[in-house]
Amino acid sequence: MTDRVIPIVDGRRVRAIPPGRPRAAGRVADTRGRELRDLRISVTDHCNFRCTYCMPREVFGPGYQFLPRAQVLTFEEIERMARIFRDHGIEKIRLTGGEPLLRRNLERLVERLARLDVDLALTTNGTLLARKAQTLASAGLRRVTVSLDAIDDATFRRMNDVDFPVAAVLEGIDAAEDAGLAPVKVNMVVKRGVNDEQVVPMARHFRGTRKIVRFIEFMDVGASNGWRMDDVVPSLEIVRRIDVELPLESIDPQYPGEVAERWRYADGAGEIGVISSVTQAFCSTCTRARLSTEGMLYTCLFAGSGYDLRALLRGGHSDATISEAIERIWSVRADRYSEIRTAETAKRRKIEMSYIGG
């Protein structure tokens, strides 16, 4: 009996196991020994912000064509995919977008995924969090990360490009903490000449609270944000700026492969993190897979193409067949984009951040 062949995008194909020869799922490692442990699921490609480093208005304007509803994975399909991934050792699932809280009835998906007994988290811009935090927590969400690129209102309104106020995001952050979605992490993408003067004020604002600010180097995700190396503020510079006013000391990671490098205030008033995917690549410990809104599997944030798992979901294939496809895809993974980044590679076509999530 010949193997069935699973079609994958860009002419790549993954051969599935023949019928009648089931294989037990389990942990799978790629060509560099990196095990699959984390899954990020984009639930929508829509967002109500137009941040210049992610969804610049000149590209994502009124005429932009978002995915038709029929192409978007249903909650049932997402749950099925998550369950198959969990059987390969997935320990963490993070819901992303676009802006995930724009997906109607998202708490129903959260309730489904919470049954899988994984660390279930969500990344949001916080605009809808104040009225949805408690519902999400009751459904089984454990943690949230909120994107906030400035504590100064004028700077923040300019960056989100829809005139949304800082105060409303801060209200959402407090609501998340009150709902038990703690510790709340606050992500700030730092771009030189745009909001880098906000680094110390952000640290100062959240110091002494249970919120953890993470400063992220501006990355060349996608092809529409006009990335230049000159716009990157290295994480070492960020730490030095904060340390001058608020002395810091390095602390150990909480687990292998943790993305953020952790620093705590010397007086014990909390901690911050820095994510250095440009200047201090952490490709060697990356354990994250990404499932896009319409079911494409991406093995790197900077990928140019993915693998069509929706075709398997809707093509009548068994869980075992889909599981085998995932195993084969991951086992040949060799991604290390941030280790080989140059001005030329930055010009390559890459999937947009708003489509795949962070």
N, C-alpha and C positions, 0 to 999 in steps of 0.2 A: 504494500500500500504506500503510495507516495505522499510526501508531506503536503499539507495545504500551504498556500502562500498568502501571507497577509500583505496587502498593498500599503505602502507608506509613501509620504510625500517626496517630491524631488527625485522620483525614480528609485529611491531606496526601498528595499523590501525586507521584511523580517519573516523567516520561515517558522511556521508553527509546528508543534508536535503533531504527529499523525493521530487521527482518532483511535481511541482504544489504548493509548499509551500515556495515561495520566501521569503528571509529575507533581510532587508535593511542592507547594510554594514555600519560600523561606527567604532568608536574607540573601541579597545579591550584591556583589561588589563590581566596580568598573575596572578598567584596565590599569588604574592607579591605586587600586585597593580601597577606594572610597565606597562605603556601604550606603545604600539607599535608606535614609532615615526620616527625611522631612518632605512633605508634600504641600505645595502651595496651589490653591485652587482659585482661579479667577471666576467670579460668578456673574460679572457683567463687564462690558467694554465701555459703558457710559460713565461719565463723571460730571459733577456740577461745578468743578473748578476748571480753570484753563491755565494752570501753572506753566510757565515758559519752559521749564526743564523736563516737562512730561507731556502735556497736551497744549502746545502753543496755539493760540486762537487762529493764527494765520493758516494753520494746517487743519485743525479740528473746528472749523467754523460751521455756519448754518448748513452748508452743502455737504458736509462730511457724511459718508455712508457708514453707519454702524451696522453691526450684524443683525440680520433678520431674526425674528424670534424663533423661527423654525430651526435655525442653525444652532441655537443656544442649548446647552445641555439642560435637561430637566433636573429637578431635585432628585428624582428616582435614579436617573443616570449618574448623577454626581455621587450619590450614596453608594451605588454599586461599584463605581470606580474606586472610591475611597476604601471600601471593604476589600477589594482585590489588592490595592496597594498596602493596606494594613497587613495582609497575609505575607507580604514581602518584608516586613519589619518596620514599616512606617510607625514612628512614635509621635510625630507632631503633624498636625494639619493646620494651616493658616488660610483663612478666607481673605481674598483680595479682590481687586477690580482692575481698572476703573475704581469707582466708589461702591463698595459692596452693599452699603445700606440703601442704595437705590434699587436693589433687587427686591421686588415685592415679596412680602411674607418670608423674608430670610430666616426668621426665627424657626420656621418649619424645617428648613434644611439643617439649622443648628441642632435642633432636637433629634433629627435622624443621625447626624454625625456624632453626637454626644454618646449615642449607644455603642459606638465602636471602642470606647475606652481609650482614647488618645488625648494628647494635650491639644485642645482645640482653642485656637486664637483667631483674631481678626485684626486687620489693618484698615483704618478709616481716616478720612479727613476731619471727622468729628462734627460735621455739620448737622447730622441727624441723631447724634449720639445721646443728647440730653433726653430725648423722648423715647429712645429705643434701648437704652442700656439695661434697664431692669428686665424688660421682656427677653432680651438676649441672654442675660444671666440666668433667668428662670428656665430658659430652654436648654441650658447646659454649656453655654460659652464660658471659658475660663479666664481669658485675658484679652486685652485690647492694646494695640499700638496706635497712637494718634499722630498723624503728620501735622506739624506746626513749624513753619519756616521762619517765624519772627515773633517776638513778643510785642514789638512796636506795631501799633494798629495800622499806621499808614504804610509801613513796609509790607506787612502781611497782606493788606488789601491789594497792593500793587502786584505782589507775587501771585496771588490766587487769581487775579485778573477778572474777578466777578464782584469785587467790592464787598467781600464777606468779612465781618469783624472778628477780631481776635477773641473778644469777650464771649461770643457764642461758642467757640471751640473750647475755651476754658470751662465753660458751663458743662459741656459734654464730657470733658475730662473728669471733672468733679463728680458728675452723675455716674460715670463708669466706676470710679473708686467707691462711691456710696453703694453701688450695686454688687460690690465684691469682685469686680474684674481687675484685680490688683496683683502685683504692682503694675500700674499703668506706665507704659513706655511712650515717650514723646520723641518722635523722629524729626530732626531738622536737617534738610539738605543744605549744605553751605556752598554758596557760589561767590567767588571773589568779586567785589565791587557791586554786589547786588544785596546781599544780606549778611556778609561776614562780620559786619560791625555789631550784629545781634548775638554773636556767640556768647560773650560774657554776660550780657543782660539775660539771655535765656538760662544760662547756668545759675545766675543769681536769683532769678525768679523762682525756679523749682528747687533750689537748695533748701534743705530742711524739711522737705515734704517726702512722701513715699514715691513720688513720680521720678522716673529715671529718664533723663534727657540723653539721646544718642545723636551725635553729630556725624553726618554722613558726607563723605567726599562726593562732589558733583561727578556723576558718571556719564559715560557715553552710551547709555542705553538707547536703543532705537536709532532713528536717523533724522529726527526733526527738531532736536533741541540745540543745535549749533554748538556742540561741545568743543571746547579747546582746553588743552592742558593748562594754559595760563589762567583759566577760570577756576582751577582746582585749588582749594585751600587744604594743604596736607594735614592729616590728623595730628601729626607732631606739633605743627604750628597751633592748631586749635587747643591742644593740651597746654602748650606753653602760655598762650594768652590767658586761659582760665587760671592757671597755676600762679600767675603773677599776683592776682587779686585774691583767689580762693585756693590756697595750697592743696595739691593733690598728691596721692600716692597710689601706685599701681597695685591691683589686686588680681588674683588668679581667676582664670575662666571657671565658670560653673560646670561646664561639660566639654568634652572633646568636640572640636569643630564649631565652637561658639563664634558667631560672626563679629560681635562687638568686643573690642578690647576695653576692659573695665578699669575705672579709676574711682577712688573714693576721696571724699574731702578729709583732710588730715584731722579735722576736729570732729569727725564722725557724723557730719550733717548730711549724709546721703552719698550717692554715687552718680557718675556719668558714664557714658560709653562713647567710643569713637569707632566708626566703621570705615576701614581704609582700603576699599577695593581697588583704588587706583594706585596709591603709593606703596601699599604693603599687601600685595595680593594674598588671598587666603584660599586660592583654588585647590591647594593640596588637601584641604580638609572639608571641601564642599560636599554635602550629602543631600542637596536639595533638588527635587524634581518639580516641574511646574506644569499644571494642567490648565490650558486656556479655556476661555468661556465656551468655545464650541468644540472642546475635546481634543485639542492638539497637545501632545506631550513634548515639552522642551526640557532638555537636560542642562541648559545653561541660560542664565539671565541675558547673555549677550548673543544668543543663537540667532541665526538667520532663517532657520526653518525648523519644523517639528515633525512629529509622527502622529498620524491620524488615528486616534483610538476611537473616535466617534463612529467611524466606519465599521469598526468591530462591534461596538455596542448596538448599533442599529442594523447590523448585518446578520443577526441571529447567531453570533458566535458565543460559545460557552465561556464561563468565567475562567476555566482552565486554559482556553486558547488565548484569552486576553492576558492572563497572568504570564503565560509563556512569552507573549510579545513584549510585555514590560521587562521581563527578565533579560531577553535578548537585546533589547534596546539599551538597557543600563549596562549590561556586561561589556558592551563595546564602546562605552562612553570614554572619551579621552579629553574632554573640554578643559581648557586652562587659559581662557581668553585674557584674564587680567594679568597673567604672567608674561604674556607675549604682546601686550598692548603697545601700539605705536601710533603715530599720527596717521599712518596709512590704514592700519586695521580699524581705526576709529571711523573711517569713511565707509566701511563695509555696510551693506544692508543688514540691519538687525531688527528683530521684532520690537515693537514699541512697548514702553513701560506700561502704558494705559491698557494695553491688550493682554499682557501677561502677568501684570502685578509685579510688586517689588521683590 
